[in-house]
């Protein structure tokens, strides 16, 4: 995949044009490698996200069925009245809202963090080198 490194010119032998050409080629290679690394990171994160989504879907279906059966059993145990059903529905609504908030807070806040950090570091190094 990656090409062998071209022979570097010594500063004494190379013309300015050759040095600029070499710098441009190295910058192109760096950009190509960064894009490849970012693609790999995205693919890895997507694979983990797919696995997590499947797990969440199975857990959601099982939880809904279980909670429905438990709620029905509890309403019947409380006498089967409409008031008991409404109270239980309110409690389950609060539990669901809290669980949704917790799940939302666990979502990644900074996707592609490694790539962003690496690019910021390389830009600052390039600025220092050019200064």
N, CA, C and O atoms as CSV, one atom per row, in Angstrom:
chain,resi,resn,atom,element,x,y,z
A,1,UNK,N,N,0.814,-1.190,0.000
A,1,UNK,CA,C,0.000,0.000,0.000
A,1,UNK,C,C,0.857,1.253,0.000
A,1,UNK,O,O,0.724,2.099,-0.884
A,2,UNK,N,N,1.735,1.376,0.985
A,2,UNK,CA,C,2.506,2.609,1.016
A,2,UNK,C,C,3.722,2.450,0.122
A,2,UNK,O,O,4.267,1.357,-0.030
A,3,UNK,N,N,4.125,3.533,-0.451
A,3,UNK,CA,C,5.234,3.532,-1.384
A,3,UNK,C,C,6.529,3.692,-0.608
A,3,UNK,O,O,6.541,4.275,0.476
A,4,UNK,N,N,7.628,3.172,-1.166
A,4,UNK,CA,C,8.900,3.373,-0.473
A,4,UNK,C,C,9.247,4.855,-0.448
A,4,UNK,O,O,8.896,5.611,-1.354
A,5,UNK,N,N,9.934,5.245,0.597
A,5,UNK,CA,C,10.296,6.656,0.751
A,5,UNK,C,C,11.277,7.058,-0.343
A,5,UNK,O,O,12.255,6.353,-0.589
A,6,UNK,N,N,11.022,8.186,-1.000
A,6,UNK,CA,C,11.949,8.633,-2.041
A,6,UNK,C,C,13.263,9.068,-1.407
A,6,UNK,O,O,13.324,9.439,-0.235
A,7,UNK,N,N,14.297,9.011,-2.211
A,7,UNK,CA,C,15.598,9.424,-1.709
A,7,UNK,C,C,15.573,10.920,-1.435
A,7,UNK,O,O,15.100,11.713,-2.250
A,8,UNK,N,N,16.086,11.282,-0.284
A,8,UNK,CA,C,16.094,12.698,0.097
A,8,UNK,C,C,17.318,13.373,-0.510
A,8,UNK,O,O,18.410,12.807,-0.574
A,9,UNK,N,N,17.097,14.567,-0.937
A,9,UNK,CA,C,18.186,15.355,-1.505
A,9,UNK,C,C,18.921,16.078,-0.385
A,9,UNK,O,O,18.317,16.520,0.592
A,10,UNK,N,N,20.226,16.188,-0.545
A,10,UNK,CA,C,20.956,16.976,0.445
A,10,UNK,C,C,20.721,18.450,0.132
A,10,UNK,O,O,20.527,18.825,-1.025
A,11,UNK,N,N,20.740,19.266,1.154
A,11,UNK,CA,C,20.452,20.686,0.976
A,11,UNK,C,C,21.466,21.369,0.060
A,11,UNK,O,O,21.124,22.306,-0.661
A,12,UNK,N,N,22.700,20.903,0.090
A,12,UNK,CA,C,23.728,21.526,-0.734
A,12,UNK,C,C,23.533,21.205,-2.213
A,12,UNK,O,O,23.816,22.042,-3.070
A,13,UNK,N,N,23.049,19.994,-2.520
A,13,UNK,CA,C,22.916,19.558,-3.908
A,13,UNK,C,C,21.619,20.029,-4.556
A,13,UNK,O,O,21.574,20.210,-5.773
A,14,UNK,N,N,20.578,20.229,-3.779
A,14,UNK,CA,C,19.244,20.459,-4.330
A,14,UNK,C,C,18.992,21.927,-4.633
A,14,UNK,O,O,19.451,22.829,-3.931
A,15,UNK,N,N,18.249,22.122,-5.700
A,15,UNK,CA,C,17.806,23.476,-6.019
A,15,UNK,C,C,16.571,23.792,-5.180
A,15,UNK,O,O,15.967,22.900,-4.583
A,16,UNK,N,N,16.212,25.045,-5.145
A,16,UNK,CA,C,15.018,25.448,-4.397
A,16,UNK,C,C,13.782,24.770,-4.959
A,16,UNK,O,O,12.917,24.324,-4.205
A,17,UNK,N,N,13.695,24.693,-6.268
A,17,UNK,CA,C,12.537,24.048,-6.900
A,17,UNK,C,C,12.452,22.576,-6.509
A,17,UNK,O,O,11.365,22.060,-6.251
A,18,UNK,N,N,13.594,21.904,-6.466
A,18,UNK,CA,C,13.593,20.489,-6.092
A,18,UNK,C,C,13.174,20.318,-4.636
A,18,UNK,O,O,12.438,19.388,-4.306
A,19,UNK,N,N,13.638,21.206,-3.772
A,19,UNK,CA,C,13.253,21.128,-2.362
A,19,UNK,C,C,11.761,21.390,-2.183
A,19,UNK,O,O,11.103,20.710,-1.395
A,20,UNK,N,N,11.224,22.367,-2.907
A,20,UNK,CA,C,9.788,22.656,-2.831
A,20,UNK,C,C,8.992,21.466,-3.350
A,20,UNK,O,O,7.987,21.076,-2.756
A,21,UNK,N,N,9.448,20.890,-4.463
A,21,UNK,CA,C,8.772,19.721,-5.041
A,21,UNK,C,C,8.769,18.560,-4.033
A,21,UNK,O,O,7.757,17.879,-3.864
A,22,UNK,N,N,9.905,18.348,-3.372
A,22,UNK,CA,C,10.006,17.282,-2.373
A,22,UNK,C,C,9.069,17.558,-1.193
A,22,UNK,O,O,8.417,16.643,-0.692
A,23,UNK,N,N,9.001,18.807,-0.755
A,23,UNK,CA,C,8.107,19.160,0.355
A,23,UNK,C,C,6.650,18.943,-0.032
A,23,UNK,O,O,5.858,18.463,0.779
A,24,UNK,N,N,6.290,19.292,-1.269
A,24,UNK,CA,C,4.910,19.095,-1.730
A,24,UNK,C,C,4.581,17.609,-1.797
A,24,UNK,O,O,3.493,17.198,-1.395
A,25,UNK,N,N,5.511,16.801,-2.300
A,25,UNK,CA,C,5.277,15.350,-2.373
A,25,UNK,C,C,5.100,14.759,-0.974
A,25,UNK,O,O,4.235,13.909,-0.760
A,26,UNK,N,N,5.915,15.206,-0.030
A,26,UNK,CA,C,5.789,14.717,1.343
A,26,UNK,C,C,4.467,15.158,1.961
A,26,UNK,O,O,3.851,14.398,2.708
A,27,UNK,N,N,4.028,16.368,1.660
A,27,UNK,CA,C,2.737,16.846,2.175
A,27,UNK,C,C,1.594,16.030,1.587
A,27,UNK,O,O,0.649,15.684,2.296
A,28,UNK,N,N,1.676,15.716,0.281
A,28,UNK,CA,C,0.647,14.878,-0.351
A,28,UNK,C,C,0.583,13.508,0.314
A,28,UNK,O,O,-0.500,12.993,0.593
A,29,UNK,N,N,1.745,12.928,0.562
A,29,UNK,CA,C,1.792,11.609,1.202
A,29,UNK,C,C,1.220,11.680,2.619
A,29,UNK,O,O,0.503,10.775,3.046
A,30,UNK,N,N,1.533,12.742,3.337
A,30,UNK,CA,C,1.001,12.913,4.689
A,30,UNK,C,C,-0.518,13.026,4.664
A,30,UNK,O,O,-1.195,12.410,5.488
A,31,UNK,N,N,-1.057,13.794,3.744
A,31,UNK,CA,C,-2.512,13.940,3.629
A,31,UNK,C,C,-3.148,12.602,3.287
A,31,UNK,O,O,-4.175,12.235,3.858
A,32,UNK,N,N,-2.538,11.867,2.351
A,32,UNK,CA,C,-3.078,10.559,1.967
A,32,UNK,C,C,-3.100,9.605,3.162
A,32,UNK,O,O,-4.084,8.899,3.383
A,33,UNK,N,N,-2.016,9.590,3.925
A,33,UNK,CA,C,-1.953,8.721,5.101
A,33,UNK,C,C,-2.964,9.142,6.168
A,33,UNK,O,O,-3.578,8.290,6.810
A,34,UNK,N,N,-3.138,10.441,6.359
A,34,UNK,CA,C,-4.112,10.925,7.344
A,34,UNK,C,C,-5.529,10.522,6.948
A,34,UNK,O,O,-6.326,10.124,7.798
A,35,UNK,N,N,-5.841,10.624,5.656
A,35,UNK,CA,C,-7.171,10.229,5.187
A,35,UNK,C,C,-7.373,8.737,5.397
A,35,UNK,O,O,-8.445,8.308,5.822
A,36,UNK,N,N,-6.351,7.948,5.102
A,36,UNK,CA,C,-6.442,6.504,5.299
A,36,UNK,C,C,-6.645,6.161,6.776
A,36,UNK,O,O,-7.454,5.293,7.107
A,37,UNK,N,N,-5.917,6.837,7.659
A,37,UNK,CA,C,-6.068,6.582,9.093
A,37,UNK,C,C,-7.451,7.003,9.580
A,37,UNK,O,O,-8.051,6.311,10.402
A,38,UNK,N,N,-7.963,8.123,9.086
A,38,UNK,CA,C,-9.300,8.574,9.480
A,38,UNK,C,C,-10.357,7.579,9.006
A,38,UNK,O,O,-11.296,7.278,9.743
A,39,UNK,N,N,-10.212,7.065,7.781
A,39,UNK,CA,C,-11.155,6.061,7.279
A,39,UNK,C,C,-11.139,4.818,8.159
A,39,UNK,O,O,-12.190,4.274,8.498
A,40,UNK,N,N,-9.939,4.372,8.527
A,40,UNK,CA,C,-9.832,3.193,9.390
A,40,UNK,C,C,-10.502,3.431,10.736
A,40,UNK,O,O,-11.187,2.551,11.257
A,41,UNK,N,N,-10.307,4.614,11.297
A,41,UNK,CA,C,-10.914,4.928,12.590
A,41,UNK,C,C,-12.432,4.973,12.488
A,41,UNK,O,O,-13.128,4.491,13.382
A,42,UNK,N,N,-12.953,5.549,11.403
A,42,UNK,CA,C,-14.405,5.603,11.202
A,42,UNK,C,C,-14.969,4.197,11.055
A,42,UNK,O,O,-16.000,3.876,11.646
A,43,UNK,N,N,-14.295,3.352,10.266
A,43,UNK,CA,C,-14.767,1.980,10.078
A,43,UNK,C,C,-14.791,1.219,11.403
A,43,UNK,O,O,-15.732,0.473,11.673
A,44,UNK,N,N,-13.768,1.405,12.224
A,44,UNK,CA,C,-13.718,0.731,13.519
A,44,UNK,C,C,-14.848,1.209,14.429
A,44,UNK,O,O,-15.515,0.399,15.072
A,45,UNK,N,N,-15.061,2.526,14.483
A,45,UNK,CA,C,-16.135,3.059,15.324
A,45,UNK,C,C,-17.508,2.625,14.822
A,45,UNK,O,O,-18.401,2.366,15.629
A,46,UNK,N,N,-17.693,2.540,13.500
A,46,UNK,CA,C,-18.970,2.081,12.955
A,46,UNK,C,C,-19.219,0.617,13.283
A,46,UNK,O,O,-20.352,0.234,13.574
A,47,UNK,N,N,-18.180,-0.204,13.241
A,47,UNK,CA,C,-18.344,-1.617,13.578
A,47,UNK,C,C,-18.795,-1.768,15.029
A,47,UNK,O,O,-19.688,-2.563,15.324
A,48,UNK,N,N,-18.183,-1.014,15.926
A,48,UNK,CA,C,-18.588,-1.077,17.335
A,48,UNK,C,C,-19.996,-0.523,17.520
A,48,UNK,O,O,-20.767,-1.046,18.325
A,49,UNK,N,N,-20.334,0.521,16.788
A,49,UNK,CA,C,-21.675,1.101,16.896
A,49,UNK,C,C,-22.735,0.122,16.405
A,49,UNK,O,O,-23.816,0.044,16.988
A,50,UNK,N,N,-22.445,-0.626,15.343
A,50,UNK,CA,C,-23.395,-1.627,14.844
A,50,UNK,C,C,-23.635,-2.708,15.891
A,50,UNK,O,O,-24.775,-3.093,16.149
A,51,UNK,N,N,-22.553,-3.194,16.491
A,51,UNK,CA,C,-22.698,-4.223,17.531
A,51,UNK,C,C,-23.526,-3.692,18.701
A,51,UNK,O,O,-24.399,-4.386,19.223
A,52,UNK,N,N,-23.243,-2.476,19.098
A,52,UNK,CA,C,-23.986,-1.880,20.209
A,52,UNK,C,C,-25.454,-1.701,19.850
A,52,UNK,O,O,-26.322,-1.939,20.689
A,53,UNK,N,N,-25.750,-1.289,18.624
A,53,UNK,CA,C,-27.140,-1.089,18.198
A,53,UNK,C,C,-27.915,-2.404,18.214
A,53,UNK,O,O,-29.076,-2.433,18.622
A,54,UNK,N,N,-27.289,-3.477,17.780
A,54,UNK,CA,C,-27.960,-4.786,17.812
A,54,UNK,C,C,-28.245,-5.182,19.255
A,54,UNK,O,O,-29.342,-5.642,19.573
A,55,UNK,N,N,-27.269,-5.004,20.118
A,55,UNK,CA,C,-27.471,-5.327,21.531
A,55,UNK,C,C,-28.573,-4.495,22.157
A,55,UNK,O,O,-29.393,-5.013,22.914
A,56,UNK,N,N,-28.596,-3.202,21.843
A,56,UNK,CA,C,-29.645,-2.327,22.376
A,56,UNK,C,C,-31.017,-2.716,21.848
A,56,UNK,O,O,-31.998,-2.648,22.589
A,57,UNK,N,N,-31.109,-3.119,20.597
A,57,UNK,CA,C,-32.401,-3.513,20.029
A,57,UNK,C,C,-32.945,-4.755,20.726
A,57,UNK,O,O,-34.122,-4.806,21.081
A,58,UNK,N,N,-32.100,-5.743,20.918
A,58,UNK,CA,C,-32.533,-6.964,21.609
A,58,UNK,C,C,-32.932,-6.640,23.040
A,58,UNK,O,O,-33.962,-7.111,23.521
A,59,UNK,N,N,-32.128,-5.845,23.718
A,59,UNK,CA,C,-32.437,-5.478,25.098
A,59,UNK,C,C,-33.735,-4.684,25.183
A,59,UNK,O,O,-34.509,-4.867,26.122
A,60,UNK,N,N,-33.981,-3.817,24.226
A,60,UNK,CA,C,-35.203,-3.014,24.226
A,60,UNK,C,C,-36.437,-3.880,24.062
A,60,UNK,O,O,-37.411,-3.725,24.798
A,61,UNK,N,N,-36.402,-4.790,23.101
A,61,UNK,CA,C,-37.557,-5.672,22.879
A,61,UNK,C,C,-37.821,-6.520,24.118
A,61,UNK,O,O,-38.964,-6.635,24.561
A,62,UNK,N,N,-36.779,-7.108,24.672
A,62,UNK,CA,C,-36.955,-7.943,25.862
A,62,UNK,C,C,-37.466,-7.117,27.040
A,62,UNK,O,O,-38.315,-7.578,27.803
A,63,UNK,N,N,-36.958,-5.919,27.184
A,63,UNK,CA,C,-37.391,-5.067,28.295
A,63,UNK,C,C,-38.844,-4.638,28.148
A,63,UNK,O,O,-39.583,-4.618,29.133
A,64,UNK,N,N,-39.263,-4.297,26.944
A,64,UNK,CA,C,-40.651,-3.880,26.729
A,64,UNK,C,C,-41.606,-5.025,27.047
A,64,UNK,O,O,-42.621,-4.825,27.715
A,65,UNK,N,N,-41.285,-6.209,26.574
A,65,UNK,CA,C,-42.151,-7.363,26.849
A,65,UNK,C,C,-42.187,-7.649,28.344
A,65,UNK,O,O,-43.259,-7.874,28.907
A,66,UNK,N,N,-41.035,-7.641,28.986
A,66,UNK,CA,C,-40.969,-7.922,30.422
A,66,UNK,C,C,-41.724,-6.877,31.228
A,66,UNK,O,O,-42.504,-7.219,32.118
A,67,UNK,N,N,-41.499,-5.614,30.923
A,67,UNK,CA,C,-42.195,-4.560,31.662
A,67,UNK,C,C,-43.701,-4.602,31.434
A,67,UNK,O,O,-44.473,-4.315,32.349
A,68,UNK,N,N,-44.119,-4.952,30.242
A,68,UNK,CA,C,-45.561,-5.070,29.976
A,68,UNK,C,C,-46.181,-6.170,30.827
A,68,UNK,O,O,-47.243,-5.985,31.421
A,69,UNK,N,N,-45.514,-7.306,30.882
A,69,UNK,CA,C,-46.038,-8.412,31.687
A,69,UNK,C,C,-46.019,-8.078,33.177
A,69,UNK,O,O,-46.968,-8.381,33.899
A,70,UNK,N,N,-44.937,-7.453,33.630
A,70,UNK,CA,C,-44.867,-7.073,35.043
A,70,UNK,C,C,-45.912,-6.015,35.388
A,70,UNK,O,O,-46.527,-6.076,36.452
A,71,UNK,N,N,-46.115,-5.061,34.509
A,71,UNK,CA,C,-47.116,-4.023,34.758
A,71,UNK,C,C,-48.512,-4.626,34.814
A,71,UNK,O,O,-49.317,-4.263,35.671
A,72,UNK,N,N,-48.795,-5.540,33.907
A,72,UNK,CA,C,-50.109,-6.186,33.914
A,72,UNK,C,C,-50.305,-6.983,35.205
A,72,UNK,O,O,-51.378,-6.945,35.806
A,73,UNK,N,N,-49.268,-7.701,35.624
A,73,UNK,CA,C,-49.365,-8.472,36.860
A,73,UNK,C,C,-49.551,-7.553,38.066
A,73,UNK,O,O,-50.325,-7.872,38.969
A,74,UNK,N,N,-48.858,-6.429,38.092
A,74,UNK,CA,C,-48.977,-5.502,39.213
A,74,UNK,C,C,-50.355,-4.855,39.257
A,74,UNK,O,O,-50.937,-4.709,40.332
A,75,UNK,N,N,-50.878,-4.466,38.102
A,75,UNK,CA,C,-52.223,-3.876,38.063
A,75,UNK,C,C,-53.247,-4.891,38.553
A,75,UNK,O,O,-54.150,-4.545,39.314
A,76,UNK,N,N,-53.114,-6.128,38.126
A,76,UNK,CA,C,-54.045,-7.171,38.584
A,76,UNK,C,C,-53.903,-7.408,40.087
A,76,UNK,O,O,-54.895,-7.650,40.774
A,77,UNK,N,N,-52.661,-7.337,40.603
A,77,UNK,CA,C,-52.446,-7.533,42.034
A,77,UNK,C,C,-53.029,-6.379,42.846
A,77,UNK,O,O,-53.420,-6.571,43.998
A,78,UNK,N,N,-53.093,-5.175,42.256
A,78,UNK,CA,C,-53.647,-4.015,42.958
A,78,UNK,C,C,-55.159,-3.906,42.784
A,78,UNK,O,O,-55.745,-2.888,43.152
A,79,UNK,N,N,-55.775,-4.891,42.253
A,79,UNK,CA,C,-57.228,-4.900,42.144
A,79,UNK,C,C,-57.739,-4.700,40.735
A,79,UNK,O,O,-58.947,-4.776,40.509
A,80,UNK,N,N,-56.865,-4.449,39.787
A,80,UNK,CA,C,-57.267,-4.314,38.395
A,80,UNK,C,C,-58.012,-3.033,38.078
A,80,UNK,O,O,-58.723,-2.981,37.074
A,81,UNK,N,N,-57.877,-1.983,38.907
A,81,UNK,CA,C,-58.607,-0.736,38.655
A,81,UNK,C,C,-57.853,0.154,37.665
A,81,UNK,O,O,-56.651,-0.007,37.458
A,82,UNK,N,N,-58.571,1.084,37.065
A,82,UNK,CA,C,-57.967,2.024,36.124
A,82,UNK,C,C,-56.988,2.952,36.843
A,82,UNK,O,O,-55.965,3.334,36.275
A,83,UNK,N,N,-57.294,3.312,38.083
A,83,UNK,CA,C,-56.407,4.182,38.848
A,83,UNK,C,C,-55.051,3.509,39.062
A,83,UNK,O,O,-54.016,4.156,38.905
A,84,UNK,N,N,-55.040,2.245,39.411
A,84,UNK,CA,C,-53.781,1.511,39.610
A,84,UNK,C,C,-52.979,1.469,38.308
A,84,UNK,O,O,-51.756,1.605,38.325
A,85,UNK,N,N,-53.661,1.284,37.193
A,85,UNK,CA,C,-52.981,1.246,35.900
A,85,UNK,C,C,-52.360,2.604,35.577
A,85,UNK,O,O,-51.242,2.655,35.064
A,86,UNK,N,N,-53.058,3.704,35.864
A,86,UNK,CA,C,-52.527,5.041,35.590
A,86,UNK,C,C,-51.322,5.369,36.469
A,86,UNK,O,O,-50.339,5.940,35.998
A,87,UNK,N,N,-51.406,5.004,37.748
A,87,UNK,CA,C,-50.279,5.254,38.653
A,87,UNK,C,C,-49.049,4.489,38.170
A,87,UNK,O,O,-47.949,5.040,38.116
A,88,UNK,N,N,-49.236,3.242,37.828
A,88,UNK,CA,C,-48.114,2.434,37.350
A,88,UNK,C,C,-47.553,2.992,36.035
A,88,UNK,O,O,-46.337,3.005,35.842
A,89,UNK,N,N,-48.407,3.443,35.149
A,89,UNK,CA,C,-47.950,4.034,33.886
A,89,UNK,C,C,-47.121,5.291,34.147
A,89,UNK,O,O,-46.114,5.511,33.474
A,90,UNK,N,N,-47.524,6.113,35.107
A,90,UNK,CA,C,-46.756,7.311,35.453
A,90,UNK,C,C,-45.377,6.967,35.988
A,90,UNK,O,O,-44.385,7.593,35.614
A,91,UNK,N,N,-45.315,5.967,36.865
A,91,UNK,CA,C,-44.024,5.541,37.416
A,91,UNK,C,C,-43.114,5.035,36.299
A,91,UNK,O,O,-41.935,5.384,36.247
A,92,UNK,N,N,-43.662,4.216,35.412
A,92,UNK,CA,C,-42.857,3.684,34.310
A,92,UNK,C,C,-42.407,4.789,33.353
A,92,UNK,O,O,-41.322,4.707,32.778
A,93,UNK,N,N,-43.225,5.808,33.182
A,93,UNK,CA,C,-42.840,6.939,32.338
A,93,UNK,C,C,-41.624,7.660,32.921
A,93,UNK,O,O,-40.699,8.011,32.188
A,94,UNK,N,N,-41.626,7.877,34.224
A,94,UNK,CA,C,-40.489,8.532,34.879
A,94,UNK,C,C,-39.233,7.674,34.749
A,94,UNK,O,O,-38.157,8.188,34.445
A,95,UNK,N,N,-39.370,6.370,34.977
A,95,UNK,CA,C,-38.219,5.469,34.850
A,95,UNK,C,C,-37.677,5.502,33.420
A,95,UNK,O,O,-36.464,5.548,33.217
A,96,UNK,N,N,-38.564,5.481,32.440
A,96,UNK,CA,C,-38.135,5.534,31.045
A,96,UNK,C,C,-37.431,6.833,30.699
A,96,UNK,O,O,-36.443,6.828,29.965
A,97,UNK,N,N,-37.931,7.948,31.224
A,97,UNK,CA,C,-37.303,9.245,30.959
A,97,UNK,C,C,-35.900,9.300,31.555
A,97,UNK,O,O,-34.972,9.793,30.914
A,98,UNK,N,N,-35.743,8.797,32.772
A,98,UNK,CA,C,-34.419,8.779,33.408
A,98,UNK,C,C,-33.468,7.886,32.612
A,98,UNK,O,O,-32.320,8.259,32.375
A,99,UNK,N,N,-33.941,6.711,32.200
A,99,UNK,CA,C,-33.093,5.807,31.418
A,99,UNK,C,C,-32.700,6.442,30.084
A,99,UNK,O,O,-31.561,6.293,29.642
A,100,UNK,N,N,-33.620,7.142,29.447
A,100,UNK,CA,C,-33.301,7.825,28.193
A,100,UNK,C,C,-32.263,8.913,28.384
A,100,UNK,O,O,-31.370,9.070,27.551
A,101,UNK,N,N,-32.367,9.664,29.468
A,101,UNK,CA,C,-31.387,10.708,29.754
A,101,UNK,C,C,-30.006,10.107,29.992
A,101,UNK,O,O,-29.005,10.621,29.493
A,102,UNK,N,N,-29.955,9.014,30.756
A,102,UNK,CA,C,-28.673,8.355,31.024
A,102,UNK,C,C,-28.067,7.842,29.715
A,102,UNK,O,O,-26.871,8.011,29.476
A,103,UNK,N,N,-28.887,7.218,28.873
A,103,UNK,CA,C,-28.387,6.728,27.589
A,103,UNK,C,C,-27.865,7.844,26.709
A,103,UNK,O,O,-26.820,7.702,26.075
A,104,UNK,N,N,-28.583,8.950,26.665
A,104,UNK,CA,C,-28.154,10.095,25.855
A,104,UNK,C,C,-26.831,10.659,26.369
A,104,UNK,O,O,-25.972,11.052,25.579
A,105,UNK,N,N,-26.669,10.697,27.680
A,105,UNK,CA,C,-25.434,11.251,28.241
A,105,UNK,C,C,-24.234,10.351,27.975
A,105,UNK,O,O,-23.093,10.801,28.072
A,106,UNK,N,N,-24.476,9.085,27.641
A,106,UNK,CA,C,-23.381,8.153,27.383
A,106,UNK,C,C,-22.932,8.158,25.921
A,106,UNK,O,O,-21.944,7.505,25.584
A,107,UNK,N,N,-23.632,8.878,25.052
A,107,UNK,CA,C,-23.228,8.948,23.649
A,107,UNK,C,C,-21.882,9.647,23.536
A,107,UNK,O,O,-21.577,10.525,24.344
A,108,UNK,N,N,-21.060,9.272,22.538
A,108,UNK,CA,C,-19.757,9.932,22.380
A,108,UNK,C,C,-19.925,11.424,22.107
A,108,UNK,O,O,-20.698,11.824,21.237
A,109,UNK,N,N,-19.201,12.232,22.851
A,109,UNK,CA,C,-19.292,13.688,22.712
A,109,UNK,C,C,-18.321,14.210,21.655
A,109,UNK,O,O,-18.533,15.280,21.085
A,110,UNK,N,N,-17.265,13.456,21.397
A,110,UNK,CA,C,-16.235,13.918,20.472
A,110,UNK,C,C,-15.831,12.778,19.538
A,110,UNK,O,O,-14.824,12.110,19.777
A,111,UNK,N,N,-16.613,12.548,18.468
A,111,UNK,CA,C,-16.238,11.477,17.547
A,111,UNK,C,C,-14.937,11.798,16.814
A,111,UNK,O,O,-14.619,12.963,16.575
A,112,UNK,N,N,-14.205,10.771,16.469
A,112,UNK,CA,C,-12.907,10.887,15.788
A,112,UNK,C,C,-11.924,11.734,16.587
A,112,UNK,O,O,-11.193,12.547,16.020
A,113,UNK,N,N,-11.908,11.547,17.885
A,113,UNK,CA,C,-11.050,12.361,18.752
A,113,UNK,C,C,-9.572,12.143,18.447
A,113,UNK,O,O,-8.799,13.100,18.411
A,114,UNK,N,N,-9.174,10.880,18.225
A,114,UNK,CA,C,-7.754,10.615,17.961
A,114,UNK,C,C,-7.301,11.297,16.675
A,114,UNK,O,O,-6.227,11.897,16.630
A,115,UNK,N,N,-8.121,11.204,15.631
A,115,UNK,CA,C,-7.754,11.828,14.357
A,115,UNK,C,C,-7.672,13.336,14.500
A,115,UNK,O,O,-6.729,13.954,14.004
A,116,UNK,N,N,-8.645,13.938,15.169
A,116,UNK,CA,C,-8.646,15.389,15.359
A,116,UNK,C,C,-7.406,15.823,16.142
A,116,UNK,O,O,-6.755,16.805,15.785
A,117,UNK,N,N,-7.081,15.089,17.212
A,117,UNK,CA,C,-5.920,15.435,18.035
A,117,UNK,C,C,-4.632,15.318,17.215
A,117,UNK,O,O,-3.761,16.185,17.282
A,118,UNK,N,N,-4.525,14.233,16.439
A,118,UNK,CA,C,-3.330,14.028,15.630
A,118,UNK,C,C,-3.185,15.142,14.584
A,118,UNK,O,O,-2.085,15.653,14.375
A,119,UNK,N,N,-4.284,15.516,13.932
A,119,UNK,CA,C,-4.225,16.586,12.930
A,119,UNK,C,C,-3.854,17.925,13.557
A,119,UNK,O,O,-3.059,18.674,12.989
A,120,UNK,N,N,-4.420,18.234,14.721
A,120,UNK,CA,C,-4.080,19.488,15.402
A,120,UNK,C,C,-2.600,19.518,15.770
A,120,UNK,O,O,-1.935,20.543,15.621
A,121,UNK,N,N,-2.088,18.377,16.253
A,121,UNK,CA,C,-0.677,18.296,16.625
A,121,UNK,C,C,0.213,18.491,15.395
A,121,UNK,O,O,1.214,19.205,15.453
A,122,UNK,N,N,-0.159,17.852,14.281
A,122,UNK,CA,C,0.659,17.975,13.077
A,122,UNK,C,C,0.597,19.382,12.485
A,122,UNK,O,O,1.598,19.876,11.967
A,123,UNK,N,N,-0.552,20.024,12.554
A,123,UNK,CA,C,-0.655,21.406,12.067
A,123,UNK,C,C,0.223,22.319,12.908
A,123,UNK,O,O,0.917,23.181,12.369
A,124,UNK,N,N,0.201,22.139,14.225
A,124,UNK,CA,C,1.036,22.999,15.075
A,124,UNK,C,C,2.519,22.726,14.831
A,124,UNK,O,O,3.329,23.652,14.850
A,125,UNK,N,N,2.880,21.454,14.599
A,125,UNK,CA,C,4.278,21.153,14.285
A,125,UNK,C,C,4.686,21.772,12.956
A,125,UNK,O,O,5.799,22.279,12.814
A,126,UNK,N,N,3.781,21.729,11.984
A,126,UNK,CA,C,4.074,22.331,10.685
A,126,UNK,C,C,4.241,23.841,10.815
A,126,UNK,O,O,5.129,24.424,10.193
A,127,UNK,N,N,3.386,24.479,11.626
A,127,UNK,CA,C,3.507,25.922,11.843
A,127,UNK,C,C,4.835,26.264,12.503
A,127,UNK,O,O,5.487,27.239,12.129
A,128,UNK,N,N,5.242,25.448,13.501
A,128,UNK,CA,C,6.520,25.686,14.167
A,128,UNK,C,C,7.674,25.512,13.189
A,128,UNK,O,O,8.640,26.275,13.204
A,129,UNK,N,N,7.558,24.493,12.336
A,129,UNK,CA,C,8.627,24.214,11.384
A,129,UNK,C,C,8.757,25.332,10.347
A,129,UNK,O,O,9.865,25.682,9.941
A,130,UNK,N,N,7.622,25.886,9.925
A,130,UNK,CA,C,7.646,26.942,8.918
A,130,UNK,C,C,8.022,28.298,9.503
A,130,UNK,O,O,8.464,29.186,8.773
A,131,UNK,N,N,7.852,28.465,10.813
A,131,UNK,CA,C,8.140,29.759,11.442
A,131,UNK,C,C,9.628,29.988,11.599
A,131,UNK,O,O,10.042,31.028,12.110
